[in-house]
């Protein structure tokens, strides 16, 4: 008998996803961008695609307007960007607007194929790793704003030096150890080269982005930590070559680090 051909998988159609975030910086919006890029799913980066500033006005209107609820009144208020707007996905065909980076990633995970397909626990493992990486993201941010977010770095430099020393010496290795142990666990139990299962998830892209940002903020520190956490940084280097990420990093869509979450102040780095 001739071998029966399997029908081709039906291609999933996606709504016109819209990322609402500040223009010109990677920031917390980058975790969402990476999810779309590695999944190969189109999205609109509203504030960065409209060069005339109209896009950022949209972001402000939906996410930062203290006088109205977000969107057309069908969604509750947004605390701050990033937010994800999905036209047509809400009640009566109206838009859904959700915020908070891990919340957005959780919403997108199954829709973009960035969580394990089988087993509820796998989705929770992905989320717990992403949440942990985002905790480290916040701790690194606080090295240059340890007292008050609204004050300039120069106004809290003395405290920043102390904060950065503690983060470099105690907090970074604690997190890196966890990520490397997770990687080792999955290779032994999950039989995969990623952090959870045998295919890339948003846990991988989230951890990768934090490692990349720390490498920018504290290059001397990370150069030393590479020797201590060899498997983790091999994973970091390998992920740059994954389809979707490689093309994204070479594109103009990848925004450079500047004055966002990850900032390079040489005096805060290992001396």
MOQUILIN-V84672 format. One record per residue. OMEGA is omega in whole degrees, 0 to 359 (* if undefined). NEAR is the number of other C-alpha atoms within 12 Angstrom. Layout:
# MOQUILIN-V84672
OMEGA|NEAR  OMEGA|NEAR
This chain:
# MOQUILIN-V84672
177|4  181|4  181|5  180|6  177|8  178|7  179|7  179|7  178|7  181|7  181|9  176|14  183|12  175|21  179|23  181|21  178|33  176|38  179|45  181|46  179|41  178|32  167|36  180|26  176|25  177|32  179|34  176|38  183|40  178|48  178|43  178|46  182|45  178|49  178|44  185|38  182|32  178|35  181|32  182|23  181|26  176|22  177|30  175|26  197|38  186|34  183|30  182|31  178|23  186|19  182|14  178|13  180|17  179|16  180|24  174|27  177|22  178|30  180|35  182|31  184|26  190|40  192|34  180|26  185|20  187|15  182|13  171|19  185|20  175|32  186|30  179|20  180|18  180|22  177|26  181|20  176|26  180|31  179|22  174|26  4|36  172|40  178|45  176|44  181|38  180|29  175|26  185|18  183|21  180|19  178|15  177|10  179|13  185|17  168|26  175|32  178|39  182|37  186|36  187|27  181|38  178|34  178|23  180|38  177|44  178|34  184|29  189|36  180|34  182|25  181|24  181|33  183|26  170|40  177|38  183|30  183|21  176|15  180|13  183|13  179|15  179|27  177|29  177|23  178|28  183|40  182|36  177|28  179|38  179|41  179|30  178|28  179|39  172|36  177|24  176|35  181|36  180|27  178|29  176|39  184|35  177|32  179|40  174|41  187|33  184|29  183|22  180|18  185|19  176|13  177|14  177|15  183|25  179|18  182|17  186|22  181|23  178|19  180|21  178|33  180|28  180|23  181|27  179|37  179|27  180|23  181|33  188|34  187|22  188|18  180|24  180|36  178|27  179|22  182|33  177|37  179|23  181|24  180|39  177|33  176|24  178|33  180|36  179|25  183|21  179|23  180|21  186|17  183|17  179|20  180|16  182|21  182|29  183|41  178|46  176|43  187|33  176|23  185|28  178|35  178|45  170|52  180|44  183|48  180|44  177|43  180|45  182|40  179|39  177|43  180|41  179|33  178|37  178|40  175|30  184|28  185|35  185|35  179|26  180|22  183|30  176|29  178|21  182|21  176|28  180|25  182|16  184|19  187|27  182|22  181|27  182|33  170|29  174|21  179|32  180|33  182|21  184|20  177|34  183|25  180|17  178|27  182|19  179|25  181|32  181|19  180|20  182|25  180|24  185|16  176|13  178|12  178|24  184|27  181|25  173|23  179|23  182|18  179|23  180|29  183|33  181|36  180|33  170|28  185|27  182|18  178|23  182|36  174|32  184|24  *|16
